[in-house]
Amino acid sequence: MSEVEQKPSPDISSVDQLDTDRLLEYLKQQVPGFSGPITASKFSGGQSNPTFKLKTGTGTYVLRRQPPGKLLKSAHAVDREFRVMRALADSEVPVPRVVHLCEDRDVLGSMFYLMEYCEGRIFWDAALPDLDNRQRGAFYEEMNRVLAALHRVNVEAVGLADYGRPGNYFERQFGRWQGQYRASELQKISAMDQLIQWLAEHLPEDDGRVSLVHGDYRLDNIMFHPTESRAIAVLDWELSTLGHPFADLAYQCMQLRMPAESGNISGLMNVDRQSLGIPSEQEYVARYCERMGIDQIDNWAFYLAFSFFRLGAIIQGVAKRAHDGNASSKNAAALGALVEPLAMMALDVINTER
């Protein structure tokens, strides 16, 4: 995490409070050489798993935990985050060094893990206004390189061959997110219902492509070197699994189609990318294809529409947690208003891209 880019909030609600005394006693037993005292401050960024910066007698760490309270099935999988980052430690995909996973919910009230604190830059604005054209192009090129490197990881070699279920990835994911959306639904949204129906009728056949996918690959989930256009840590692996690589690519491109201010996502809608040195979507996809050794991507409209649907389902879950009183972020309730616009953008993609 970056101390500069993700400033810890001094106002920590009871939902996000850490029992640092109990935590210290536990970590002294589990982490060799660990010492206190512990000072904890919560990062303001992020919507899903509360994340804290820990200053300790040993050094500085990041603690990421599940939110307390009743959770949706398979959501907030911090244990999977820990596992995948540990597996990627020696790969071409940069990740923080993980230190310890605590599955005993009696320690803090929910499962958590500890990882190293990384010094670097996190960018929240997709237009990268503080950089020049050459730098902007270099950062997007680096994101493209890391994404392709992720999708080329030999999952058997890194011990992740069982990290996802076999079968049609999009069929499986559609079933999962439709179920979670319905479980989180606070009111009927006609556009979302139309989108769900279209996706159900246009699920693609399984083409056999399987790779490790991040699930939330975007600019602000990547920490860059303090002075270089080099990624030093890909963060927030909660949604990672074995799946179809085009899902990650379409998800990132979907975000760049969105308005500049879309909750905690920054898009490039109506932005002249060429004038900023940022590649067009066609150029970005072509560069990815070149790296992956493929000619083109067919059925792009489905992949984009599915990405809008999946994000809408995720956001609906955040809104439901806010409704139930156990959301990690104070603006979680407001995010629920984005679900309908996301569904409308997906329907527009269906009507135009095809």
SVG drawing of the C-alpha trace seen along z (x, -y; Angstrom):
<svg xmlns="http://www.w3.org/2000/svg" viewBox="-38 -17 51 46">
<polyline fill="none" stroke="black" stroke-width="0.4" points="0.0,0.0 1.2,-3.5 1.2,-5.9 1.0,-8.8 -1.8,-7.6 -4.0,-5.8 -4.1,-7.9 -5.2,-6.1 -8.4,-7.6 -8.2,-8.8 -11.9,-8.1 -12.3,-4.4 -15.9,-3.1 -16.6,-0.2 -17.0,2.0 -13.4,1.3 -11.8,1.3 -8.9,3.6 -8.1,5.0 -4.4,4.2 -3.6,5.7 -5.1,9.0 -3.5,8.8 0.0,8.2 -0.2,11.2 -1.3,13.4 1.3,12.1 4.2,12.4 3.3,16.1 2.9,16.6 5.5,14.4 9.1,14.9 10.7,11.8 7.4,9.8 7.2,7.0 5.0,4.2 3.5,1.8 1.0,1.8 -0.5,-1.4 -3.3,-0.7 -4.9,-3.1 -7.4,-2.1 -6.9,-2.9 -9.7,-4.9 -9.6,-3.2 -11.4,0.0 -14.9,1.2 -14.7,4.9 -12.2,6.0 -11.1,3.5 -7.4,2.8 -5.1,1.4 -1.6,0.0 0.2,1.4 3.2,-0.4 5.0,2.0 8.2,2.5 9.3,4.8 8.4,2.6 5.4,1.6 2.9,4.1 -0.5,4.2 -3.4,6.2 -6.3,7.1 -9.4,8.7 -12.9,9.8 -15.6,7.4 -17.4,8.6 -21.0,9.8 -22.9,12.1 -21.1,12.5 -22.3,13.7 -21.2,17.2 -17.6,17.2 -17.3,13.4 -14.4,11.6 -12.0,14.6 -8.9,13.1 -7.5,16.7 -7.5,17.0 -5.8,13.6 -3.1,14.9 -2.7,18.1 -2.4,16.6 0.1,13.9 2.2,16.5 2.1,18.6 3.1,15.7 6.1,14.6 8.7,15.7 6.7,15.1 6.8,12.2 3.7,10.8 4.7,8.4 2.9,9.0 3.6,8.0 5.3,10.5 2.8,12.2 3.7,12.9 0.9,14.8 -2.8,15.9 -5.0,16.2 -8.1,18.3 -9.1,18.2 -12.0,15.8 -11.8,15.5 -8.6,13.4 -10.2,10.3 -13.7,11.4 -12.9,12.3 -10.2,14.0 -7.2,11.8 -3.7,11.9 -0.6,9.8 1.7,8.7 4.6,6.3 4.0,2.6 5.2,1.5 6.3,-2.1 5.1,-3.2 2.5,-5.1 -1.2,-4.3 -3.0,-6.3 -6.7,-6.9 -7.4,-9.0 -7.3,-6.9 -6.2,-10.0 -3.0,-10.2 -3.1,-14.1 0.2,-14.5 2.2,-12.7 3.2,-13.7 2.2,-11.8 5.3,-9.6 4.9,-8.6 1.1,-7.9 1.8,-5.6 4.5,-3.8 2.2,-3.2 -0.5,-1.7 2.1,0.4 3.2,1.7 -0.4,2.6 -0.7,4.5 2.5,6.3 1.6,7.4 -1.8,8.6 -0.3,10.7 2.3,12.0 -0.5,13.0 -2.3,14.9 0.8,16.8 1.5,18.0 1.9,21.8 -0.7,22.6 0.5,26.1 4.1,25.0 3.0,22.4 0.7,24.8 -2.6,23.2 -3.9,26.0 -6.9,26.5 -7.6,22.7 -10.8,22.8 -13.5,25.2 -13.4,26.8 -15.9,26.1 -17.2,23.1 -15.9,20.1 -18.5,17.6 -21.3,20.0 -19.9,20.6 -19.3,16.9 -22.7,15.9 -24.4,18.4 -22.3,17.1 -22.9,13.4 -26.5,13.8 -27.1,15.6 -25.1,13.0 -26.9,10.1 -30.3,11.7 -29.2,12.3 -28.2,8.6 -31.1,7.1 -32.8,4.2 -35.2,3.3 -36.0,4.4 -33.9,2.8 -35.4,3.4 -32.1,2.8 -30.3,5.3 -33.1,7.9 -32.8,7.3 -29.0,7.7 -29.2,10.9 -31.7,12.3 -29.5,11.4 -26.4,12.9 -28.2,16.1 -29.2,16.4 -25.7,15.6 -23.3,17.5 -20.4,18.6 -19.2,22.1 -16.1,23.1 -13.1,22.4 -10.7,24.2 -8.7,21.1 -7.8,21.2 -5.5,19.0 -5.1,17.3 -7.3,14.3 -7.2,11.4 -10.9,10.5 -10.5,6.8 -7.6,5.7 -7.5,2.0 -5.2,-1.0 -5.8,-1.7 -5.2,2.0 -1.6,1.7 1.2,0.1 4.0,-1.4 7.6,-2.2 8.0,-5.6 9.8,-7.1 9.5,-4.6 6.6,-3.3 7.2,0.2 4.6,2.1 5.9,3.3 2.7,4.9 -0.7,6.0 -3.2,5.7 -6.7,6.9 -6.7,10.5 -10.0,11.4 -11.8,12.2 -9.0,14.2 -9.6,17.7 -8.8,19.9 -10.8,18.6 -10.9,17.1 -8.2,14.5 -10.5,12.3 -12.6,11.6 -9.7,9.6 -9.0,7.7 -12.7,6.9 -13.1,5.8 -10.3,3.3 -11.5,2.0 -15.0,1.8 -13.8,-0.5 -12.0,-2.8 -15.3,-3.2 -16.9,-4.6 -17.1,-8.3 -14.2,-9.9 -16.1,-9.7 -17.9,-6.3 -17.8,-5.6 -14.3,-4.5 -13.6,-3.7 -12.1,-6.3 -12.9,-6.0 -12.0,-7.7 -15.4,-8.2 -15.3,-11.2 -11.6,-11.6 -9.3,-12.1 -6.9,-9.4 -4.6,-10.1 -4.0,-13.7 -2.9,-12.2 -0.6,-9.5 -3.0,-6.8 -3.7,-3.9 -7.2,-3.4 -9.1,-0.3 -8.4,1.2 -4.7,0.5 -4.6,1.8 -6.4,5.1 -4.1,5.5 -1.0,5.1 -2.4,7.7 -3.1,10.1 0.4,9.6 1.8,10.5 -0.4,13.6 0.3,14.8 -3.3,14.5 -4.8,12.8 -7.9,11.2 -10.8,11.6 -14.2,12.5 -17.4,12.0 -16.0,8.8 -19.5,7.4 -20.4,10.4 -17.2,10.0 -17.8,6.3 -21.4,6.7 -20.6,9.5 -18.0,7.2 -20.6,4.5 -23.0,7.0 -20.4,8.5 -19.4,5.1 -23.0,4.2 -23.5,7.4 -20.4,6.6 -21.6,3.0 -25.0,4.3 -23.3,6.5 -21.5,3.5 -24.8,1.6 -26.5,4.5 -23.7,4.6 -24.2,0.8 -27.9,1.5 -27.2,4.1 -24.7,1.9 -21.4,3.8 -19.8,2.1 -16.1,1.2 -16.5,-2.2 -18.6,-5.2 -19.7,-5.9 -20.8,-2.3 -24.5,-3.1 -24.2,-5.7 -22.6,-3.1 -25.9,-1.3 -27.1,-4.1 -24.5,-3.0 -26.0,0.4 -28.7,-0.8 -26.3,-3.1 -23.9,-0.1 -26.7,2.1 -27.7,-0.6 -24.1,-0.9 -24.0,2.8 -27.2,2.8 -25.8,0.0 -22.7,2.1 -24.9,5.0 -26.8,2.7 -23.7,1.0 -20.7,3.3 -22.6,6.2"/>
</svg>
